[in-house]
Amino acid sequence: MKKIIKVVGAILIKEGRILCAQRGGEKSLPFLWEFPGGKIEQGESPHQALIRELSEELLIEVELEATIFDAVSYEYDFGMVNLTTIIGKLKSGEPVLTEHQEIRWLSPEELFEVEWAPADIPIVKKLSKMHFNQ
Ligand SMILES: Nc1nc2c([nH]c(=O)n2[C@H]2C[C@H](O)[C@@H](COP(=O)(O)OP(=O)(O)OP(=O)(O)O)O2)c(=O)[nH]1
């Protein structure tokens, strides 16, 4: 039985575009693209973990939707990632890269121009067919 890694990622929307982040080269899944976020710590809700992670890794404050957008599981060689995603928007600050290699605001139809972490594919597929007004 693989270890279960609970992760939460943000689908941050601005002017119809989605914030996409490229992982660093020294991490697991090097240079693949992901939704910014990270591991949920003991006792945290996904929302609490996401607010903490985004303030730590991108130095931003966000407003999150109350409901979960989607959740998927993917078995990597290092463990089973349970990825929960939540839609939100920037409340203050502009993203500052402290861990990521690069960030891009991509429109839904541009999402597959970058190479995503395998766990994210079903979520990215769903988003690529959507349209965001703000
Ligand atoms: N934040 C985030 N992580 C993702 C996504 N998709 C996906 O497979 N993951 C994986 C990568 C990591 O294994 C884990 C997230 O943990 P983390 O953000 O704390 O990762 P990390 O690179 O600092 O940790 P590590 O795996 O190198 O120990 O979930 C995603 O969209 N967003």
The ligand as a MOL file (V3000), in Angstrom:
LIG
                    3D

  0  0  0     0  0            999 V3000
M  V30 BEGIN CTAB
M  V30 COUNTS 32 34 0 0 0
M  V30 BEGIN ATOM
M  V30 1 N 0.8590 21.7550 -5.3930 0
M  V30 2 C 0.5910 20.8020 -6.2550 0
M  V30 3 N 1.1680 19.5730 -6.1200 0
M  V30 4 C 0.8670 18.6560 -7.0410 0
M  V30 5 C -0.0200 18.9110 -8.1190 0
M  V30 6 N -0.1060 17.7870 -8.8760 0
M  V30 7 C 0.6670 16.8520 -8.3230 0
M  V30 8 O 0.8500 15.7070 -8.7250 0
M  V30 9 N 1.2800 17.3610 -7.1830 0
M  V30 10 C 2.1870 16.6180 -6.3120 0
M  V30 11 C 3.6040 17.1100 -6.3150 0
M  V30 12 C 4.1010 16.7540 -4.9150 0
M  V30 13 O 4.4570 15.3950 -4.9060 0
M  V30 14 C 2.8460 16.9330 -4.0790 0
M  V30 15 C 2.7360 18.3120 -3.5110 0
M  V30 16 O 3.5560 18.5080 -2.4650 0
M  V30 17 P 4.4000 19.8390 -2.2710 0
M  V30 18 O 3.9330 20.9300 -3.1310 0
M  V30 19 O 4.4880 20.0190 -0.8090 0
M  V30 20 O 5.6330 19.2800 -2.9280 0
M  V30 21 P 7.1330 19.4660 -2.8250 0
M  V30 22 O 7.5420 19.4150 -4.2300 0
M  V30 23 O 7.5540 20.5530 -1.9590 0
M  V30 24 O 7.4410 18.1210 -2.1100 0
M  V30 25 P 8.1590 16.8500 -2.6050 0
M  V30 26 O 7.1540 16.0260 -3.3640 0
M  V30 27 O 9.3090 17.3140 -3.4740 0
M  V30 28 O 8.5350 16.2490 -1.2990 0
M  V30 29 O 1.7460 16.7360 -4.9670 0
M  V30 30 C -0.6030 20.1920 -8.2410 0
M  V30 31 O -1.3600 20.5250 -9.1570 0
M  V30 32 N -0.2690 21.1060 -7.2810 0
M  V30 END ATOM
M  V30 BEGIN BOND
M  V30 1 1 1 2
M  V30 2 2 2 3
M  V30 3 1 2 32
M  V30 4 1 3 4
M  V30 5 2 4 5
M  V30 6 1 4 9
M  V30 7 1 5 6
M  V30 8 1 5 30
M  V30 9 1 6 7
M  V30 10 2 7 8
M  V30 11 1 7 9
M  V30 12 1 9 10
M  V30 13 1 10 11
M  V30 14 1 10 29
M  V30 15 1 11 12
M  V30 16 1 12 13
M  V30 17 1 12 14
M  V30 18 1 14 15
M  V30 19 1 14 29
M  V30 20 1 15 16
M  V30 21 1 16 17
M  V30 22 2 17 18
M  V30 23 1 17 19
M  V30 24 1 17 20
M  V30 25 1 20 21
M  V30 26 2 21 22
M  V30 27 1 21 23
M  V30 28 1 21 24
M  V30 29 1 24 25
M  V30 30 2 25 26
M  V30 31 1 25 27
M  V30 32 1 25 28
M  V30 33 2 30 31
M  V30 34 1 30 32
M  V30 END BOND
M  V30 END CTAB
M  END
